[in-house]
């Protein structure tokens, strides 16, 4: 009996080991991929614990949360989508906070468009020279929503909407420019710095669109001590410093 009890205790220890390991999933806006990857690498999890991230357009991530995706943290690229999931009771509102900001820029390929000043007198049609303008889909991608606001403020939207190459997220828009499929794109400044053959040809004044804010929050109903520790790390000095190093605006 004693031997059997010891054997059962040994088996229980084996079963408890893997069960004790935690896996935390972060749903993050595509434009933050390089930063979140770096923060995860910096973060010291247990030997069997894992923090993983899934990147996409913020609207697509919000829909995943609505569908019950087994995730713990949501990092959005605008307040509207965070408002949406909060109104549905899908985040812990007391954890919500702004993490970083960004800026919009026009980008072109190595031998593409010459630098210009984004003003109402600009002949954008001439700049495009028969090509299309790549940007995040303005119906649901935050970078595209901000870009549309700026284009509307400049008076370009009625014409340029017919010349769009809408992308699923801002990184996809950047890829269209990098591959030379379009002469011009609108992306975040932090994305433009990631591709060697991409040049910033104009910076969009921040007054032309809503402030670009990246809110972050814990997802409701996903209790996890590892998630709590990683969230504190991400929103603390180490995480914010990682955003600042890669060109995001951090207060």
C-alpha positions as CSV (number, residue, x, y, z in Angstrom):
1,X,0.0,0.0,0.0
2,X,2.8,2.4,0.9
3,X,4.5,1.7,-2.4
4,X,1.3,2.3,-4.3
5,X,0.7,5.6,-2.5
6,X,4.2,6.7,-3.4
7,X,3.6,5.8,-7.0
8,X,0.3,7.7,-7.1
9,X,2.0,10.7,-5.6
10,X,4.7,10.5,-8.2
11,X,2.1,10.4,-11.0
12,X,0.2,13.4,-9.5
13,X,3.5,15.4,-9.5
14,X,4.0,14.6,-13.2
15,X,0.4,15.6,-14.0
16,X,0.7,18.8,-11.9
17,X,3.9,19.9,-13.6
18,X,2.6,20.6,-17.1
19,X,-0.7,21.9,-15.7
20,X,1.2,24.5,-13.7
21,X,2.8,25.9,-16.9
22,X,1.0,29.0,-18.2
23,X,0.6,30.3,-21.8
24,X,-0.4,33.9,-22.3
25,X,-1.6,35.2,-25.6
26,X,-1.3,38.9,-26.5
27,X,-3.5,40.2,-29.4
28,X,-1.6,43.2,-30.7
29,X,-2.0,45.7,-33.6
30,X,0.3,44.7,-36.5
31,X,2.3,47.9,-36.3
32,X,3.6,46.9,-32.8
33,X,4.9,43.5,-33.9
34,X,8.6,44.3,-33.7
35,X,8.2,46.0,-30.3
36,X,6.0,43.3,-28.7
37,X,8.4,40.6,-29.9
38,X,11.3,42.5,-28.2
39,X,9.3,43.0,-25.0
40,X,8.4,39.3,-24.9
41,X,12.1,38.4,-25.3
42,X,13.0,40.8,-22.4
43,X,10.3,39.4,-20.1
44,X,11.5,36.6,-17.8
45,X,8.8,33.9,-17.7
46,X,9.2,30.6,-16.0
47,X,11.0,27.7,-17.8
48,X,7.7,26.2,-18.9
49,X,5.7,29.4,-19.3
50,X,5.2,31.1,-22.6
51,X,4.0,34.5,-23.7
52,X,3.0,34.5,-27.4
53,X,1.6,37.3,-29.6
54,X,-0.8,37.3,-32.5
55,X,-0.7,40.3,-34.9
56,X,-3.3,41.7,-37.2
57,X,-5.4,44.8,-37.9
58,X,-7.0,46.1,-34.7
59,X,-10.6,45.5,-36.1
60,X,-9.8,41.9,-36.9
61,X,-8.4,41.4,-33.4
62,X,-11.5,42.9,-31.8
63,X,-13.6,40.5,-33.7
64,X,-11.5,37.6,-32.5
65,X,-12.1,38.8,-28.9
66,X,-15.8,38.9,-29.6
67,X,-15.6,35.4,-30.9
68,X,-14.1,34.2,-27.6
69,X,-10.4,33.9,-28.7
70,X,-8.4,32.4,-25.8
71,X,-6.3,35.6,-25.3
72,X,-5.3,37.6,-22.3
73,X,-4.2,41.1,-23.4
74,X,-5.4,43.4,-26.2
75,X,-3.2,46.1,-27.6
76,X,-5.2,48.3,-30.1
77,X,-4.0,50.9,-32.5
78,X,-7.0,53.3,-31.7
79,X,-9.4,54.0,-29.0
80,X,-12.5,53.2,-31.0
81,X,-11.9,49.5,-31.2
82,X,-11.0,49.4,-27.5
83,X,-14.2,51.3,-26.8
84,X,-16.1,48.7,-28.8
85,X,-14.8,45.7,-26.8
86,X,-15.2,47.5,-23.5
87,X,-18.8,48.3,-24.3
88,X,-19.4,44.5,-24.8
89,X,-17.8,43.8,-21.4
90,X,-14.9,42.0,-22.9
91,X,-12.0,43.8,-21.2
92,X,-11.2,44.7,-17.6
93,X,-11.9,48.5,-17.8
94,X,-9.7,49.2,-14.7
95,X,-6.7,47.9,-16.6
96,X,-7.2,50.0,-19.7
97,X,-4.5,52.6,-20.3
98,X,-2.7,54.4,-23.2
99,X,0.6,52.8,-23.9
100,X,2.1,54.8,-26.8
101,X,1.4,57.1,-29.8
102,X,2.6,57.3,-33.4
103,X,2.7,59.6,-36.5
104,X,1.5,59.1,-40.1
105,X,3.8,59.5,-43.1
106,X,3.7,59.1,-46.8
107,X,6.3,56.6,-48.0
108,X,7.6,55.6,-51.4
109,X,10.2,53.2,-52.9
110,X,13.9,53.9,-53.4
111,X,13.4,55.4,-56.9
112,X,9.8,56.5,-56.4
113,X,8.1,59.8,-55.5
114,X,10.1,62.9,-54.7
115,X,9.6,64.5,-51.2
116,X,6.6,66.9,-51.0
117,X,4.6,69.0,-48.6
118,X,1.2,67.6,-47.7
119,X,-1.1,70.6,-48.2
120,X,-4.4,71.4,-49.9
121,X,-2.5,72.8,-52.9
122,X,-0.7,69.5,-53.6
123,X,-1.6,67.8,-56.9
124,X,-1.8,64.3,-55.4
125,X,-3.0,62.9,-58.7
126,X,0.2,64.0,-60.3
127,X,2.2,62.6,-57.5
128,X,0.6,59.2,-58.0
129,X,1.3,59.4,-61.7
130,X,-1.4,56.9,-62.6
131,X,-0.7,54.6,-59.7
132,X,-2.6,53.8,-56.5
133,X,-2.2,54.9,-52.9
134,X,-1.7,52.0,-50.4
135,X,-3.1,52.4,-46.9
136,X,-4.9,50.3,-44.3
137,X,-8.5,49.7,-45.2
138,X,-10.2,52.9,-44.0
139,X,-13.3,51.0,-43.0
140,X,-11.7,49.2,-40.1
141,X,-7.9,49.5,-39.9
142,X,-6.9,52.3,-37.6
143,X,-4.0,53.5,-39.8
144,X,-6.4,53.7,-42.7
145,X,-9.0,55.5,-40.5
146,X,-6.4,58.1,-39.5
147,X,-5.2,58.4,-43.1
148,X,-8.7,59.0,-44.4
149,X,-9.3,61.7,-41.8
150,X,-6.1,63.5,-43.0
151,X,-7.0,63.1,-46.7
152,X,-10.5,64.5,-46.0
153,X,-9.0,67.4,-44.1
154,X,-6.8,68.1,-47.1
155,X,-9.7,67.8,-49.5
156,X,-8.2,64.8,-51.4
157,X,-10.6,62.1,-50.3
158,X,-13.4,62.3,-53.0
159,X,-10.9,61.7,-55.7
160,X,-8.3,59.6,-54.0
161,X,-10.8,57.0,-52.7
162,X,-11.0,55.7,-56.3
163,X,-7.3,55.2,-56.4
164,X,-6.8,53.3,-53.1
165,X,-5.0,50.0,-52.6
166,X,-6.7,49.1,-49.3
167,X,-4.8,46.6,-47.1
168,X,-5.7,44.3,-44.3
169,X,-3.3,46.1,-41.9
170,X,-0.6,48.8,-42.0
171,X,2.2,46.3,-42.5
172,X,0.4,44.9,-45.6
173,X,0.2,48.5,-47.0
174,X,3.9,48.9,-46.4
175,X,4.6,45.7,-48.2
176,X,2.7,46.9,-51.3
177,X,5.1,49.9,-51.4
178,X,8.2,47.9,-50.7
179,X,7.3,45.5,-53.6
180,X,6.8,48.4,-56.0
181,X,3.2,47.6,-56.6
182,X,2.2,51.1,-55.8
183,X,4.2,54.4,-55.9
184,X,2.9,55.8,-52.6
185,X,1.6,54.7,-49.3
186,X,0.5,56.0,-45.9
187,X,1.8,54.2,-42.9
188,X,3.0,54.8,-39.4
189,X,6.4,56.5,-39.0
190,X,7.6,53.5,-36.9
191,X,6.8,51.1,-39.8
192,X,8.6,53.2,-42.4
193,X,11.8,52.8,-40.5
194,X,11.7,49.0,-40.8
195,X,12.3,48.6,-44.5
196,X,15.6,49.7,-46.0
197,X,14.3,50.5,-49.5
198,X,11.4,52.7,-48.2
199,X,11.7,56.5,-47.9
200,X,9.6,58.9,-46.0
201,X,8.5,61.5,-48.6
202,X,6.2,63.6,-46.3
203,X,5.0,63.7,-42.7
204,X,1.3,64.2,-42.2
205,X,0.6,67.0,-39.6
206,X,-1.0,65.6,-36.5
207,X,-3.7,68.3,-36.6
208,X,-5.2,66.6,-39.6
209,X,-6.4,63.5,-37.8
210,X,-7.4,62.3,-34.4
211,X,-4.5,61.6,-32.0
212,X,-2.9,58.2,-32.7
213,X,-3.1,56.3,-29.4
214,X,-2.4,52.7,-28.6
215,X,-4.6,51.6,-25.7
216,X,-3.9,48.3,-23.9
217,X,-6.1,46.3,-21.5
218,X,-6.5,42.9,-20.0
219,X,-9.2,40.7,-21.5
220,X,-12.0,39.9,-19.2
221,X,-12.5,36.4,-17.8
222,X,-8.9,35.3,-18.5
223,X,-7.4,35.0,-15.0
224,X,-3.6,34.3,-15.1
225,X,-0.8,35.3,-12.8
226,X,1.6,35.2,-15.8
227,X,-0.7,37.5,-17.7
228,X,-0.8,39.9,-14.8
229,X,3.0,39.9,-14.5
230,X,3.5,40.4,-18.3
231,X,0.9,43.2,-18.4
232,X,2.7,45.0,-15.6
233,X,6.0,44.6,-17.4
234,X,4.6,45.8,-20.7
235,X,3.0,48.9,-19.2
236,X,5.9,49.6,-16.9
237,X,9.2,51.4,-17.5
238,X,10.7,48.5,-19.4
239,X,7.9,48.1,-21.9
240,X,7.4,51.8,-22.5
241,X,11.2,52.2,-23.0
242,X,11.0,49.5,-25.7
243,X,8.3,51.5,-27.5
244,X,10.3,54.7,-27.2
245,X,13.4,53.1,-28.6
246,X,11.6,52.1,-31.8
247,X,10.2,55.6,-32.5
248,X,6.8,55.4,-30.8
249,X,5.6,58.5,-28.9
250,X,5.7,57.7,-25.2
251,X,4.8,60.2,-22.5
